[in-house]
Amino acid sequence: MKKIITLALFLAVVAGLSGAALSFVYEMTDPIIQEAKIASEKENLVKIYTAGEEFKAVETNLADYPAIEGVYEASSGGSAKGYVYKCSVVGYGGAGTPIKFLIALDQDGTYKGFETLDISGETPNFGSKVGDPEFKSGIVGKNIGDGIDTISGATISSSAVVDGISQAVAHYEANFK
């Protein structure tokens, strides 16, 4: 019986030390990982805002907006120029390979930019048309209140993207306007 208690205590001490070491490593590396994540995102963000803007992730409640993965503030000279939303929606390709895109909303109430990040799960020449310049030109420059046309033959994918954009607009109007 004494041997079982000794082994159980030894196992508890080892598990406790392992948990403490893992927690310490996480605390040390998490800020570095977050900075690297923003740096990789910034590569895409600068495609939309190119005039020397700075980007920072915005901490906000996204519980009511399932399509939104993250929000970034674009600022220049300390003042906010607009907000970029990273969205993920389920298109025709299914939930295994969602459509990921960035949509930028300017302070003046217009769509500043639209960039697709991943459309690999969509059918080539149909659902993948949401990444085409024609679809992008139907968004960029429009006012937030204007409707966005879906793509004939790619209705499911383009409707999903439009829904994601609508969620971004709703969040923008509730939090930043």
Phi and psi in degrees as a GROMACS rama.xvg file:
@    title "Ramachandran Plot"
@    xaxis  label "Phi"
@    yaxis  label "Psi"
@TYPE xy
-62.8771  -36.2624  LYS-2
-66.3193  -38.4745  LYS-3
-65.4799  -43.0503  ILE-4
-65.4799  -40.9324  ILE-5
-62.6763  -45.2442  THR-6
-65.4356  -40.1344  LEU-7
-64.1437  -42.2183  ALA-8
-65.4983  -42.1717  LEU-9
-60.7984  -44.8606  PHE-10
-62.4407  -40.9537  LEU-11
-63.9503  -42.1539  ALA-12
-65.0822  -45.0283  VAL-13
-62.5844  -43.6975  VAL-14
-63.4009  -40.5757  ALA-15
-64.5693  -44.5511  GLY-16
-65.808  -38.4832  LEU-17
-64.0623  -42.8154  SER-18
-62.9222  -41.565  GLY-19
-65.0573  -41.8983  ALA-20
-64.7856  -42.1453  ALA-21
-63.3584  -41.8677  LEU-22
-63.0347  -42.2546  SER-23
-62.3337  -45.8329  PHE-24
-63.6752  -41.0383  VAL-25
-61.1219  -46.9692  TYR-26
-60.8319  -34.3039  GLU-27
-76.7019  -36.4754  MET-28
-95.6375  -20.0736  THR-29
-58.5677  -46.6156  ASP-30
-60.4874  -36.6327  PRO-31
-66.5233  -42.2848  ILE-32
-63.7907  -41.7257  ILE-33
-65.0907  -39.9323  GLN-34
-64.2629  -40.991  GLU-35
-65.218  -37.1336  ALA-36
-64.0566  -44.5246  LYS-37
-66.1762  -37.5095  ILE-38
-62.9702  -41.0778  ALA-39
-69.9318  -34.6002  SER-40
-68.2893  -36.3299  GLU-41
-60.3552  -31.6136  LYS-42
-56.1778  -38.4934  GLU-43
-82.7975  -33.7741  ASN-44
-63.6599  -36.7753  LEU-45
-70.7255  -12.7633  VAL-46
-68.9064  -25.4975  LYS-47
-95.2105  -53.1421  ILE-48
-106.504  111.828  TYR-49
-114.492  -4.86586  THR-50
-91.6278  44.0861  ALA-51
78.5113  19.6192  GLY-52
-71.2926  154.406  GLU-53
-104.403  149.451  GLU-54
-121.834  139.613  PHE-55
-140.853  141.885  LYS-56
-69.1548  139.093  ALA-57
-104.873  126.902  VAL-58
-81.2329  116.528  GLU-59
-151.902  158.389  THR-60
-80.2361  119.116  ASN-61
-111.908  15.4248  LEU-62
-59.6623  -35.0365  ALA-63
-88.7379  3.5138  ASP-64
-129.379  79.9664  TYR-65
-64.5473  -21.2329  PRO-66
-80.6089  -19.3041  ALA-67
-88.8318  124.711  ILE-68
-96.5114  -28.5491  GLU-69
-168.001  160.461  GLY-70
-131.046  134.484  VAL-71
-124.737  137.295  TYR-72
-95.7227  129.075  GLU-73
-99.3366  122.032  ALA-74
-133.183  155.929  SER-75
-142.552  125.594  SER-76
65.9049  26.1749  GLY-77
87.3249  -6.95659  GLY-78
-111.159  142.869  SER-79
-69.4277  130.892  ALA-80
-96.7292  -31.4962  LYS-81
175.044  -172.794  GLY-82
-132.673  139.805  TYR-83
-113.925  127.947  VAL-84
-106.817  131.508  TYR-85
-97.9649  120.55  LYS-86
-120.369  153.959  CYS-87
-138.49  118.627  SER-88
-128.442  156.808  VAL-89
-91.8203  115.33  VAL-90
-97.7621  -153.838  GLY-91
-66.9422  -26.7835  TYR-92
-70.5559  -15.6711  GLY-93
95.7981  176.085  GLY-94
-70.6649  -20.9031  ALA-95
-66.0347  -30.5313  GLY-96
-135.905  77.0511  THR-97
-68.5148  161.279  PRO-98
-82.1228  125.511  ILE-99
-114.807  134.636  LYS-100
-153.022  164.089  PHE-101
-112.764  137.178  LEU-102
-129.499  128.857  ILE-103
-108.126  132.049  ALA-104
-115.542  121.266  LEU-105
-81.4568  159.045  ASP-106
-62.0904  -23.8132  GLN-107
-84.789  5.48553  ASP-108
87.4386  24.2789  GLY-109
-119.966  161.713  THR-110
-80.0438  114.625  TYR-111
-80.5118  -35.7265  LYS-112
-166.4  163.442  GLY-113
-147.159  125.179  PHE-114
-135.6  129.106  GLU-115
-85.0919  139.666  THR-116
-103.524  -37.4722  LEU-117
-151.4  116.186  ASP-118
-127.82  23.481  ILE-119
-63.9324  -23.2137  SER-120
-86.6779  -3.44888  GLY-121
-90.282  155.136  GLU-122
-66.5288  126.158  THR-123
-57.6192  138.56  PRO-124
67.6166  5.05641  ASN-125
-125.802  -87.4362  PHE-126
-62.5313  -28.7621  GLY-127
-70.9489  -6.73354  SER-128
-65.0173  -15.1262  LYS-129
-66.6893  -13.6167  VAL-130
-96.1611  -1.96382  GLY-131
-76.4209  151.57  ASP-132
-58.8628  -29.4599  PRO-133
-64.2006  -41.8957  GLU-134
-67.7914  -42.5572  PHE-135
-60.3875  -43.4896  LYS-136
-67.501  -19.8076  SER-137
-79.7708  -4.32305  GLY-138
-113.355  -54.9933  ILE-139
-62.8764  130.657  VAL-140
94.8841  -16.6099  GLY-141
-75.5335  156.963  LYS-142
-76.2563  151.775  ASN-143
-57.0293  -36.2478  ILE-144
-75.0891  -15.1533  GLY-145
-72.148  148.556  ASP-146
-75.386  153.683  GLY-147
-113.937  128.252  ILE-148
-76.464  142.456  ASP-149
-85.9865  171.757  THR-150
-102.282  125.999  ILE-151
-64.4638  130.284  SER-152
91.1656  -12.3258  GLY-153
-135.64  40.9989  ALA-154
-62.6034  -42.5268  THR-155
-64.5167  -48.1031  ILE-156
-66.4222  -47.4294  SER-157
-69.8575  -33.3542  SER-158
-65.286  -37.6325  SER-159
-64.157  -42.1251  ALA-160
-64.2292  -43.6553  VAL-161
-62.0477  -37.7715  VAL-162
-64.4067  -42.1638  ASP-163
-62.1087  -40.9107  GLY-164
-64.0889  -40.7281  ILE-165
-61.5829  -39.28  SER-166
-65.6132  -39.6473  GLN-167
-62.5399  -42.6861  ALA-168
-63.646  -43.7419  VAL-169
-61.5029  -42.7021  ALA-170
-65.8411  -42.9926  HIS-171
-59.2194  -48.0911  TYR-172
-67.0731  -32.2882  GLU-173
-78.3024  -25.5114  ALA-174
-118.054  -26.638  ASN-175
-124.261  -13.4436  PHE-176
